[in-house]
């Protein structure tokens, strides 16, 4: 455990993450599960407050869980976990710190959730990966053929598309999202060579945790504001069309027809379909954010307030929330950086950037070309 001629301070953050390496020499399976856990990833990024092996398993009095004197014996777990977590309860103590979501025998509910999240990731990335590759090649050909007008006209009339409040909301989303990604991705990929450097860039693991929670509060704020604005427009403004029609972001049968027509266009067997105010990929972007904020937000709250959550939910919910939060965050960041950026900025028709969501207006000629039905 202690290297003969390189003895280090076991309380130092830079040393604590090495504990799993030493323990892993004999305990390879539990060490692997520890490294995949929040505790393991946080310690590998030098978070001195995160639990390492020796915090739960007394290093100089290491006994099996069946021994009443062991720090991880059921009768002693409250004291062991209580060293870091206040007000622990019986449900909290049933949380599995060495969970393996891929093992149905460990916890079948967590396994089903892992299976669903993995399927969602593969499905979305697979579908839009193929969709956007087909779009890219067709747009490049269209560009060479001169099929598109200019998307960046600086003269001539422009059309107002977004209000100042919508622009401000989008800027808020962009800012908070980038902060969440910068502080969350290093933790998810803690073993990656770039993770420690990015974590130091945002002020270290503990500062990153604080900033992550601040950005989460901002996210809850704009989500609540958006719902409130819709409710106000519906009840007070008597506006309609939020759930059906050309102004709605809710997917409709017409979107499936547009997807099919767009696929034929990609394959050179049909014309480009004519779109109304919102396209099917924009609706997917919107509903993805709507779904993502709710799912990531709820699972994040569970992880942020574990003892409160387990006062009315079982401990395995913490393991499930960890899987959901981690995989849904990967889905969100991957979709934004790969597909949303392509849909809005990187496609040849709009490259290098579509500024409409920042200025609120677009050239009339581009408007006629991209939204003829509107």
GUTORGU-316824 format. One line per 10 residues: number of its first residue (from 1); their letters; for each residue x, y, z of C-alpha. Coordinates in steps of 0.2 Angstrom, whole numbers, plus 5000, padded with zeros to 4 digits. Layout:
% residues N
NUM = A = X:Y:Z | ...
This chain:
% residues 374
1 = XXXXXXXXXX = 5000:5000:5000 | 5014:5012:5004 | 5028:5012:4991 | 5044:5009:5000 | 5054:5024:4994 | 5041:5035:4987 | 5029:5037:5002 | 5016:5051:4999 | 5004:5060:5011 | 4988:5050:5010
11 = XXXXXXXXXX = 4977:5065:5014 | 4983:5075:4999 | 4971:5077:4984 | 4984:5072:4972 | 4987:5056:4981 | 4969:5051:4986 | 4965:5047:4968 | 4980:5035:4967 | 4972:5024:4981 | 4961:5015:4968
21 = XXXXXXXXXX = 4976:5010:4958 | 4984:5002:4974 | 4968:4994:4979 | 4965:4988:4962 | 4981:4977:4962 | 4970:4965:4973 | 4952:4971:4970 | 4951:4973:4952 | 4932:4972:4950 | 4926:4983:4964
31 = XXXXXXXXXX = 4940:4996:4958 | 4933:4996:4941 | 4915:5000:4948 | 4923:5013:4959 | 4931:5022:4945 | 4915:5022:4935 | 4906:5030:4950 | 4904:5048:4955 | 4916:5046:4970 | 4929:5038:4959
41 = XXXXXXXXXX = 4928:5051:4945 | 4929:5065:4957 | 4944:5059:4966 | 4953:5056:4950 | 4951:5074:4946 | 4958:5079:4963 | 4942:5083:4972 | 4949:5081:4990 | 4931:5080:4997 | 4925:5065:4987
51 = XXXXXXXXXX = 4926:5048:4995 | 4941:5037:4991 | 4943:5019:4995 | 4950:5022:5013 | 4936:5034:5018 | 4923:5019:5017 | 4935:5005:5020 | 4946:5008:5035 | 4964:5006:5029 | 4972:4999:5044
61 = XXXXXXXXXX = 4956:4990:5050 | 4949:4983:5034 | 4936:4970:5038 | 4923:4961:5027 | 4905:4968:5028 | 4899:4953:5037 | 4910:4957:5052 | 4901:4968:5065 | 4917:4978:5068 | 4918:4983:5049
71 = XXXXXXXXXX = 4915:5001:5044 | 4904:4994:5030 | 4894:4983:5041 | 4875:4987:5040 | 4875:4993:5058 | 4890:5005:5055 | 4885:5012:5038 | 4876:5027:5045 | 4892:5032:5054 | 4903:5029:5039
81 = XXXXXXXXXX = 4892:5038:5026 | 4887:5051:5039 | 4905:5057:5039 | 4901:5066:5022 | 4882:5065:5021 | 4872:5073:5035 | 4855:5066:5040 | 4857:5049:5031 | 4842:5037:5032 | 4839:5019:5029
91 = XXXXXXXXXX = 4835:5021:5010 | 4851:5031:5007 | 4861:5017:5015 | 4854:5005:5002 | 4862:5015:4988 | 4875:5004:4979 | 4892:5013:4978 | 4899:4999:4967 | 4884:4998:4955 | 4886:4990:4938
101 = XXXXXXXXXX = 4872:4996:4928 | 4876:4983:4914 | 4873:4969:4926 | 4854:4964:4927 | 4858:4954:4943 | 4865:4969:4952 | 4849:4979:4951 | 4836:4975:4937 | 4828:4992:4937 | 4844:5001:4935
111 = XXXXXXXXXX = 4849:4989:4921 | 4833:4993:4912 | 4836:5011:4913 | 4854:5009:4907 | 4847:4999:4892 | 4835:5012:4888 | 4847:5026:4889 | 4860:5017:4878 | 4846:5013:4865 | 4841:5031:4865
121 = XXXXXXXXXX = 4859:5037:4863 | 4863:5025:4849 | 4846:5028:4840 | 4848:5047:4840 | 4866:5048:4835 | 4863:5034:4822 | 4848:5042:4814 | 4854:5060:4814 | 4872:5054:4809 | 4865:5046:4793
131 = XXXXXXXXXX = 4853:5060:4791 | 4866:5074:4792 | 4879:5065:4781 | 4866:5063:4767 | 4861:5081:4769 | 4880:5087:4769 | 4883:5078:4752 | 4867:5084:4744 | 4870:5102:4750 | 4888:5102:4743
141 = XXXXXXXXXX = 4882:5096:4726 | 4868:5109:4727 | 4881:5123:4731 | 4891:5118:4716 | 4876:5118:4705 | 4871:5135:4712 | 4854:5130:4719 | 4855:5141:4734 | 4854:5160:4735 | 4864:5170:4748
151 = XXXXXXXXXX = 4860:5167:4766 | 4870:5182:4772 | 4863:5196:4762 | 4867:5213:4770 | 4856:5224:4759 | 4838:5223:4755 | 4823:5220:4767 | 4824:5209:4781 | 4810:5199:4790 | 4808:5199:4809
161 = XXXXXXXXXX = 4808:5181:4815 | 4812:5182:4834 | 4808:5194:4848 | 4820:5202:4859 | 4814:5191:4873 | 4817:5175:4862 | 4834:5181:4858 | 4839:5184:4876 | 4832:5167:4881 | 4843:5159:4868
171 = XXXXXXXXXX = 4858:5168:4874 | 4854:5162:4891 | 4852:5144:4885 | 4869:5145:4876 | 4879:5152:4890 | 4872:5141:4904 | 4873:5126:4892 | 4892:5129:4888 | 4895:5131:4907 | 4886:5115:4911
181 = XXXXXXXXXX = 4896:5106:4897 | 4913:5113:4903 | 4910:5108:4921 | 4901:5092:4918 | 4910:5083:4904 | 4927:5082:4913 | 4918:5072:4927 | 4910:5060:4915 | 4926:5057:4905 | 4938:5059:4921
191 = XXXXXXXXXX = 4950:5046:4914 | 4952:5055:4897 | 4969:5064:4896 | 4960:5081:4893 | 4949:5080:4908 | 4961:5086:4922 | 4967:5101:4911 | 4949:5107:4907 | 4944:5104:4926 | 4959:5115:4931
201 = XXXXXXXXXX = 4954:5128:4918 | 4937:5130:4927 | 4945:5132:4944 | 4946:5114:4950 | 4934:5100:4954 | 4925:5109:4969 | 4924:5126:4959 | 4917:5116:4944 | 4904:5108:4955 | 4898:5125:4961
211 = XXXXXXXXXX = 4898:5133:4944 | 4888:5117:4938 | 4875:5120:4951 | 4874:5139:4947 | 4871:5135:4928 | 4858:5122:4933 | 4848:5135:4943 | 4849:5146:4927 | 4843:5132:4917 | 4828:5129:4929
221 = XXXXXXXXXX = 4825:5148:4928 | 4824:5149:4909 | 4813:5133:4908 | 4801:5141:4921 | 4801:5157:4911 | 4797:5149:4895 | 4783:5139:4902 | 4776:5155:4911 | 4777:5165:4894 | 4768:5151:4885
231 = XXXXXXXXXX = 4754:5150:4899 | 4753:5169:4899 | 4751:5170:4880 | 4738:5156:4881 | 4727:5163:4895 | 4730:5182:4895 | 4734:5185:4877 | 4722:5172:4870 | 4735:5166:4858 | 4732:5149:4850
241 = XXXXXXXXXX = 4742:5137:4839 | 4754:5132:4852 | 4749:5113:4850 | 4744:5112:4832 | 4747:5122:4816 | 4761:5130:4808 | 4766:5140:4823 | 4767:5124:4834 | 4783:5116:4839 | 4774:5100:4842
251 = XXXXXXXXXX = 4778:5086:4829 | 4763:5083:4817 | 4760:5071:4803 | 4766:5084:4791 | 4783:5082:4798 | 4784:5064:4794 | 4780:5068:4776 | 4793:5082:4776 | 4806:5070:4782 | 4802:5057:4769
261 = XXXXXXXXXX = 4802:5071:4755 | 4819:5077:4762 | 4826:5060:4761 | 4821:5058:4743 | 4829:5075:4740 | 4845:5069:4748 | 4845:5054:4736 | 4842:5065:4721 | 4824:5057:4718 | 4814:5072:4722
271 = XXXXXXXXXX = 4813:5091:4725 | 4817:5099:4741 | 4801:5100:4751 | 4793:5117:4755 | 4794:5121:4774 | 4783:5132:4785 | 4788:5142:4800 | 4796:5127:4809 | 4805:5112:4801 | 4805:5094:4808
281 = XXXXXXXXXX = 4823:5095:4813 | 4820:5112:4822 | 4805:5104:4831 | 4816:5089:4836 | 4829:5102:4843 | 4816:5111:4853 | 4808:5095:4860 | 4825:5088:4864 | 4829:5103:4874 | 4812:5102:4882
291 = XXXXXXXXXX = 4814:5084:4886 | 4832:5086:4891 | 4830:5100:4904 | 4816:5090:4912 | 4826:5074:4913 | 4843:5081:4916 | 4836:5093:4929 | 4826:5081:4939 | 4840:5068:4939 | 4852:5081:4944
301 = XXXXXXXXXX = 4842:5087:4958 | 4841:5069:4964 | 4860:5068:4964 | 4862:5086:4972 | 4850:5081:4986 | 4852:5063:4989 | 4847:5062:5007 | 4831:5072:5004 | 4827:5061:4989 | 4829:5045:4999
311 = XXXXXXXXXX = 4817:5051:5012 | 4803:5045:5000 | 4812:5035:4987 | 4823:5020:4988 | 4842:5021:4987 | 4843:5013:4970 | 4835:5029:4963 | 4852:5037:4966 | 4861:5024:4955 | 4847:5026:4942
321 = XXXXXXXXXX = 4849:5045:4942 | 4867:5044:4940 | 4865:5034:4924 | 4851:5045:4917 | 4860:5061:4921 | 4876:5056:4914 | 4869:5048:4898 | 4856:5062:4894 | 4870:5075:4897 | 4881:5066:4884
331 = XXXXXXXXXX = 4866:5065:4872 | 4863:5084:4874 | 4880:5089:4872 | 4883:5077:4857 | 4867:5082:4849 | 4871:5101:4851 | 4889:5101:4845 | 4887:5088:4831 | 4869:5090:4824 | 4861:5106:4830
341 = XXXXXXXXXX = 4877:5116:4825 | 4876:5107:4808 | 4857:5111:4806 | 4859:5129:4810 | 4877:5135:4805 | 4888:5122:4797 | 4877:5116:4783 | 4883:5123:4766 | 4867:5133:4764 | 4871:5143:4780
351 = XXXXXXXXXX = 4890:5141:4783 | 4899:5149:4792 | 4885:5155:4803 | 4866:5158:4803 | 4864:5174:4814 | 4845:5175:4814 | 4843:5169:4832 | 4855:5182:4838 | 4849:5197:4827 | 4831:5191:4827
361 = XXXXXXXXXX = 4829:5194:4808 | 4834:5186:4791 | 4835:5192:4773 | 4819:5192:4764 | 4827:5182:4750 | 4833:5169:4762 | 4816:5169:4770 | 4807:5166:4753 | 4819:5152:4749 | 4819:5142:4766
371 = XXXX = 4801:5146:4772 | 4791:5147:4756 | 4775:5141:4765 | 4776:5154:4778
